[in-house]
Amino acid sequence: MNSLYANPLYYEIAFSYRDIPWEVKVLQQVIQTYSQIPVTRVLEFGCGNSPHMQELLKLSYSYIGIDLSPEMLQYSQRKADKLGYQVELHKQNMVSFGLEQPVDFAYTMLGSLYVKNTEELISHFSAVSKALNPGGLYFLDWCVDFGWIADSDDYWTARRNGITIDVRHSSRLINCIEQTFQENIELVVDDHGILHRIKQTSTRRAIYPQEFLLISQHHGFEFIGWWNDWDLNSPLTGSEEIITRPISVLRRK
Ligand SMILES: C[S@@+](CC[C@H](N)C(=O)[O-])C[C@H]1O[C@@H](n2cnc3c(N)ncnc32)[C@H](O)[C@@H]1O
């Protein structure tokens, strides 16, 4: 069976339910409201197919992406080449990375803060604090878990240009003390009549709000806010019945 992150096109179609231009407007609003520095260089962790790259380049930001998957990095590079932009794409681990030049804004989308344990979580924040200029923001989409880890299953179908993909996303608790769970993403792809089965399994550590605050503060970040469903008019209070795609914003002191 193929791995999902070695199949950028199928990944892109499977996760194409987002309104990317609108999300980039939210990023811009966050930058305008909370950044204490002018933003030129923007960094994405686990950039994958770099869904927000085109919109950010159109707004004159310089785009830097880091990812472990060579296929994803090549896919993003080809997208940037087609658009006629220069970008920086690095094969690096978000847990421990280094950039030659710091950035003014950093972000992680769609719960892609991939850490397996507490050491990796601490190491990530330590590396981000070195890579981000003081006054700059770190924006996280769906990376903080506002509910306790529970087994879950989600299904949807995505289509584009004659390709139909049935997606199953599931998580299973591994250890409630270590706060680990197994995330499974399974795709059944019908590509013009040819069927492919693709699977991605990752062991992940859940990140709860109070430890997110503690660890980030310890590494020189101040907490700016968190909001429900990408809506800056819906700050999270903890009493919400449904929390979907929460966003969190930190600022480097
Ligand atoms: C869910 S995809 C997100 C892609 C894209 N950012 C988006 O918004 O759709 C997660 C990406 O993170 C990458 N990834 C997983 N673990 C990583 C790590 N430790 N360091 C860097 N990238 C990693 C995967 O290769 C994959 O491309």
The ligand as an SDF file (V2000), in Angstrom:
LIG
                    3D

 27 29  0  0  0  0  0  0  0  0999 V2000
   -1.6020   16.8420    6.8420 C   0  0  0  0  0  0  0  0  0  0  0  0
   -0.2210   17.2450    5.7760 S   0  0  0  0  0  0  0  0  0  0  0  0
   -0.3590   18.9910    5.7170 C   0  0  0  0  0  0  0  0  0  0  0  0
    0.0090   19.5950    4.3950 C   0  0  0  0  0  0  0  0  0  0  0  0
   -0.3290   21.0700    4.2450 C   0  0  0  0  0  0  0  0  0  0  0  0
    0.3620   21.8510    5.2340 N   0  0  0  0  0  0  0  0  0  0  0  0
   -1.8110   21.3340    4.3290 C   0  0  0  0  0  0  0  0  0  0  0  0
   -2.2020   22.3090    4.9990 O   0  0  0  0  0  0  0  0  0  0  0  0
   -2.5900   20.6280    3.7090 O   0  0  0  0  0  0  0  0  0  0  0  0
    1.1130   16.9770    6.8810 C   0  0  0  0  0  0  0  0  0  0  0  0
    2.4860   17.1460    6.2530 C   0  0  0  0  0  0  0  0  0  0  0  0
    3.4380   17.1300    7.3180 O   0  0  0  0  0  0  0  0  0  0  0  0
    4.5900   16.4230    6.8900 C   0  0  0  0  0  0  0  0  0  0  0  0
    5.2900   15.9580    8.0830 N   0  0  0  0  0  0  0  0  0  0  0  0
    4.9410   14.9610    8.9310 C   0  0  0  0  0  0  0  0  0  0  0  0
    5.8080   14.8760    9.9560 N   0  0  0  0  0  0  0  0  0  0  0  0
    6.7360   15.8510    9.7530 C   0  0  0  0  0  0  0  0  0  0  0  0
    7.8870   16.2740   10.4740 C   0  0  0  0  0  0  0  0  0  0  0  0
    8.2480   15.6790   11.6110 N   0  0  0  0  0  0  0  0  0  0  0  0
    8.6060   17.3070    9.9820 N   0  0  0  0  0  0  0  0  0  0  0  0
    8.2470   17.9250    8.8190 C   0  0  0  0  0  0  0  0  0  0  0  0
    7.1560   17.5570    8.0940 N   0  0  0  0  0  0  0  0  0  0  0  0
    6.4210   16.5350    8.5560 C   0  0  0  0  0  0  0  0  0  0  0  0
    4.0590   15.3350    5.9770 C   0  0  0  0  0  0  0  0  0  0  0  0
    5.0490   14.8600    5.0890 O   0  0  0  0  0  0  0  0  0  0  0  0
    2.8990   16.0740    5.2770 C   0  0  0  0  0  0  0  0  0  0  0  0
    3.3210   16.6350    4.0690 O   0  0  0  0  0  0  0  0  0  0  0  0
  1  2  1  0
  2  3  1  0
  2 10  1  0
  3  4  1  0
  4  5  1  0
  5  6  1  0
  5  7  1  0
  7  8  2  0
  7  9  1  0
 10 11  1  0
 11 12  1  0
 11 26  1  0
 12 13  1  0
 13 14  1  0
 13 24  1  0
 14 15  1  0
 14 23  1  0
 15 16  2  0
 16 17  1  0
 17 18  1  0
 17 23  2  0
 18 19  1  0
 18 20  2  0
 20 21  1  0
 21 22  2  0
 22 23  1  0
 24 25  1  0
 24 26  1  0
 26 27  1  0
M  CHG  2   2   1   9  -1
M  END
$$$$
